[in-house]
Amino acid sequence: MMKKILITNDDGLHAPGLTTLVYELQRTGRYDLRVVAPEKEQSGVGHCITIHWPLFAEKVALPDRISNVPAFRVLGTPADCVKLAITNLFPDFAPDMVVSGINRGPNVGMNAFYSGTVGGAMEACMNGLPAIALSLDIPKNGMWHYGLASELCVPIIDEAMQVGLPPWTALNVNVPNRAQTEIKGTKLTSQGKSGFKEFYVEETAEGARRKFRLEGEMVYRDDDPLIDAVAVRDGWISVTPLGLSMEDKSVHAKVKDWAIFKS
């Protein structure tokens, strides 16, 4: 029996990272696919969900070569898409895995906290479903290698499906954006502290309101080759396991003797 995969992203339903991935997965003949993705780009929304207004979902057709894959677009976030897909949109489709991406840009280090791509995967994780977030690094020459990235991600999805992931976990996968001959392989990595250092550019005010535009550049705060951002920079596909806890266990030993815990 074919394994079932639900696919979402944060770049929008017709983003090339998503459509190329759907094509590559369909081409294997091993997976029964469904797609639920945001109607509009949702980059940077993290794990945001919609609670103050209704969610709107519409059944749509994907491009010709993948038009047989059932799909919905949702006026909401990636987490909304996953939540709605597994509850209402496909009531007879219980996914064996949720895949989010392929994102346009890296989600390494602290970027993962902002990422809608990672948010979609973690929403699946919160619902007890194995999940993988996929992202492609920013190219140096302007060429986005979505086709190659999709081909390289399929074996990772295959193995995760065959071997299984521990409960309540997801994989955060980041692919270097370069020619295949320049990709060194795949590394199991840890999440680091690198990420975009952001700043605001002030633009012409609109009436009494000041207007700002967020910009940023990648800053490497790690040097260990087994840290996600460093591995991707060095030409490796980075695979980082993520869990649901934000707790830092190493801090326990440092604060356990505080006076407030002795009373």
C-alpha positions in Angstrom: 0.0 0.0 0.0 1.3 3.5 -0.9 2.3 5.7 2.0 0.5 8.9 2.4 2.2 12.3 2.6 0.6 15.7 3.2 2.6 18.6 1.8 2.5 22.2 2.8 4.9 25.2 2.7 5.1 28.9 3.6 5.9 30.3 0.1 2.4 29.7 -1.3 0.6 27.0 -3.3 2.4 27.6 -6.6 5.9 28.2 -5.3 8.5 26.2 -7.3 9.9 24.6 -4.2 6.5 22.9 -3.5 5.5 22.0 -7.0 8.9 20.6 -7.9 8.9 18.5 -4.7 5.4 17.2 -5.4 6.5 16.2 -8.9 9.6 14.3 -7.6 7.6 12.5 -4.9 4.9 11.6 -7.4 7.4 10.3 -9.9 8.6 7.7 -7.4 5.3 5.9 -7.5 5.6 5.2 -3.8 3.4 7.9 -2.3 -0.2 9.0 -2.2 0.0 12.8 -2.0 -2.2 15.7 -0.8 -1.3 19.4 -0.8 -2.6 22.1 1.5 -0.7 25.4 1.2 -1.2 29.1 2.0 -3.0 31.2 -0.5 -0.4 34.0 0.1 3.2 33.9 1.1 3.6 33.3 4.8 7.4 33.6 5.3 8.4 34.5 8.9 5.0 33.6 10.5 6.6 30.9 12.6 4.0 28.7 14.3 1.2 31.3 14.2 -2.4 30.1 13.9 -5.5 32.0 13.0 -8.0 32.4 15.9 -9.6 35.9 15.5 -11.3 35.4 12.1 -12.4 32.4 9.9 -10.2 30.3 7.8 -11.1 30.2 4.1 -10.1 27.1 2.1 -10.6 26.5 -1.6 -10.0 23.4 -3.7 -7.7 24.2 -6.6 -5.8 22.5 -9.4 -2.0 22.2 -9.4 0.0 22.7 -12.6 -0.5 20.2 -15.4 2.2 17.6 -14.6 0.9 17.3 -11.0 -2.7 18.2 -11.6 -3.9 14.8 -10.4 -2.8 15.6 -6.8 -5.7 16.9 -4.7 -4.9 20.4 -3.4 -6.4 23.2 -1.3 -5.3 26.8 -0.8 -5.9 28.3 2.6 -6.0 31.9 3.6 -3.9 31.3 6.6 -0.5 30.1 7.9 1.3 26.8 7.3 0.3 25.7 10.8 -3.3 26.5 9.8 -2.9 24.5 6.7 -1.7 21.4 8.5 -4.3 21.7 11.3 -7.2 22.1 8.8 -5.9 19.4 6.4 -5.8 16.7 9.1 -9.2 17.6 10.6 -11.5 18.8 7.9 -10.2 19.0 4.3 -9.2 15.3 3.9 -11.2 13.4 6.4 -10.4 10.0 4.8 -6.7 10.7 4.4 -4.6 10.0 7.4 -1.0 11.0 6.5 1.9 8.8 7.4 4.1 11.9 7.2 3.8 15.7 6.7 6.4 17.4 4.6 6.8 21.2 4.6 8.7 23.0 1.8 10.9 23.3 -0.1 11.4 26.8 1.4 13.0 29.6 -0.6 15.9 30.3 1.8 17.6 28.6 4.7 16.0 27.8 8.0 19.1 27.2 10.1 20.0 28.3 13.6 17.7 30.9 15.1 15.9 31.3 11.7 14.0 28.2 12.6 12.0 30.0 15.3 10.6 32.5 12.7 10.1 29.9 10.0 6.6 29.2 8.7 8.1 26.1 7.0 9.3 24.8 10.3 6.0 25.9 11.9 4.1 23.7 9.5 6.2 20.7 10.3 6.0 21.3 14.1 2.2 21.6 13.9 2.2 18.1 12.4 4.6 17.0 15.2 2.2 18.4 17.8 -0.5 16.2 16.4 1.6 13.1 16.7 2.6 12.9 13.0 6.2 12.5 11.7 7.3 15.6 9.9 10.1 17.0 7.8 10.8 20.7 7.0 12.8 21.3 3.8 14.7 24.4 2.9 17.1 25.5 0.2 19.9 28.0 0.9 20.1 31.3 -0.9 22.2 31.0 -4.1 25.3 33.1 -4.6 24.7 33.3 -8.4 20.9 33.9 -8.4 20.1 30.4 -9.6 17.6 28.4 -7.5 18.3 24.6 -7.7 14.8 23.4 -6.8 14.9 20.4 -9.1 18.2 19.2 -7.6 17.1 19.9 -4.0 13.9 17.9 -4.6 15.9 15.0 -5.9 18.2 15.1 -2.9 15.4 15.4 -0.4 13.5 12.3 -1.7 16.0 9.8 -0.2 15.7 11.6 3.2 11.9 11.3 3.1 12.2 7.7 1.9 14.4 6.7 4.8 12.4 8.6 7.4 9.3 6.9 6.2 10.9 3.4 6.1 12.8 3.6 9.4 10.4 5.9 11.3 11.0 9.0 13.5 10.7 8.9 17.3 7.3 10.2 18.5 6.9 14.0 18.8 9.9 14.8 16.6 10.6 16.4 13.2 13.6 16.8 10.9 14.8 20.2 9.8 16.6 19.7 6.5 18.6 22.5 4.8 20.1 22.0 1.3 23.0 24.0 -0.1 22.0 25.9 -3.2 24.8 24.8 -5.6 25.6 22.4 -8.3 25.4 18.7 -7.4 29.1 18.3 -7.8 29.6 20.9 -5.1 27.4 19.1 -2.5 29.5 16.9 -0.3 26.8 14.7 1.3 24.4 14.7 4.2 25.3 15.4 7.8 23.4 14.9 11.0 23.6 18.3 12.7 22.6 20.3 15.7 20.7 23.6 15.7 23.1 26.5 16.3 22.8 30.2 17.1 23.6 31.5 13.6 20.8 33.3 11.7 19.9 36.6 10.1 20.9 39.8 11.9 18.0 42.1 11.2 17.6 45.8 11.0 14.9 48.2 9.8 15.2 50.6 7.0 13.0 53.7 7.4 11.1 54.7 4.3 8.9 57.8 3.5 6.2 58.2 6.1 2.6 57.7 5.3 0.9 60.7 7.0 1.6 60.6 10.7 2.7 57.0 10.6 6.5 56.2 10.3 7.2 53.4 7.8 9.9 50.7 8.3 11.0 47.8 6.1 12.8 44.8 7.7 16.1 43.8 6.1 18.8 41.4 7.3 22.0 39.5 6.5 23.2 36.1 7.6 25.6 36.1 10.6 27.5 33.0 11.6 27.8 32.7 15.3 28.9 29.0 15.2 32.1 27.4 14.0 31.5 23.7 14.7 31.1 21.8 11.4 28.3 19.7 13.0 26.1 22.8 13.5 23.4 23.3 10.9 24.4 26.7 9.4 28.1 25.8 9.2 27.4 22.5 7.5 25.2 24.1 4.8 27.8 26.8 4.3 30.5 24.1 3.8 28.4 22.3 1.2 26.6 19.6 3.3 22.9 18.8 3.5 22.1 19.5 7.1 19.5 17.3 8.9 18.7 18.5 12.4 16.2 16.6 14.7 13.7 18.9 16.4 11.4 18.3 19.4 8.5 20.0 21.0 10.4 21.2 24.1 12.1 24.6 24.2 13.6 23.7 27.6 17.4 24.0 28.1 18.3 21.2 30.4 21.8 22.5 30.9 20.5 25.6 32.6 18.9 23.4 35.4 22.4 22.8 36.9 23.1 26.5 36.9 20.0 27.7 38.6 19.0 24.8 40.9 20.8 26.4 43.9 19.0 29.7 43.6 17.5 30.8 46.9 14.0 30.9 45.6 14.1 27.2 44.9 15.1 26.4 48.5 12.1 27.9 50.4 
